[in-house]
Amino acid sequence: MTTVFIGLGSNLDDPVQQIIQACAEIAAVKHVTLRKTSSLYRSAPMGPRDQPDYINAVVEIATSLAPEELLRELQAIEIRHGRVRTGRRWHARTLDLDILLFGEKVTRSDRLTIPHLGLYERAFVLYPLLEIAPDLDIPGRGSLRELVHNIDGSGLVNIGTIPCLNNNDNAT
């Protein structure tokens, strides 16, 4: 089983509920065990400012799936939530699920980059990640604590915990 961290984000159609439901759907994926969930965080959007604030969280899972298999599962969840890929970056969306880290794996392909691009400079990812994995080292970047120390988190607002399943029977 590989430890994987997934970033969750939404700013449309009841974002808090989108994140809560997505968390439950991730926990229900075969060969996935949900281990930890961060709190929910509100932040201003990246990119165009004429959109609602985002709600973000990070979950830790254990999986025997390969990275591309997990990506397919996560994209299927996004589609069920009405996600439409327009090709435009940083625009409003019902749900965004990103593989942030996949064990110690470092890879780059047309479909998947691990560690996730931009992970190192996004407070809305680093702070929730620090909450659930404070001693984590980021491949190629070093200590998560150091990364958080060097980023401004003043725009983040912790809005509470995710009432999500913390175990499942689909791990086999």
Secondary structure by P-SEA (a helix, b strand, c coil): cbbbbbbbbbcccaaaaaaaaaaaaaaacccccccccccbbbbcccccccccccccbbbbbbbcccaaaaaaaaaaaaaaaccccccccccccccccccccccccccccccccccccccccccccaaaaaaccccccccccccaaaaaaacccccccccccccccccccccc
